[in-house]
Amino acid sequence: MKVELVTTLKRQATKILQDLHTSKEPVLITEHGQPSAYLVDVDDYEMMQKRMSILEGIAKGEQAIRNDDVLTNQQAKEKMDKWLK
């Protein structure tokens, strides 16, 4: 992973963004020697958001199973029929 100082980002933003789009490698921005932010390509960020949404849905489903908060196939079908009317 590439690491850049925030001052370098201020001075060379266009070049850093161009490199980011070419390499698709995230850039860690540091301030006073400490991690401050990540720069990531837009497509990569959107893909990560979609993955997180899927994982959150799976986690909710697993929690519902653990809580025995489930429906039979027939119950789910009836509930969906009500929503679709």
Secondary structure, 3 states (H helix, E strand, C coil): CEEEEHHHHHHHHHHHHHHHHHHCCCEEEEECCEEEEEECCHHHHHHHHHHHHHHHHHHHHHHHHHCCCCCCHHHHHHHHHHHHC
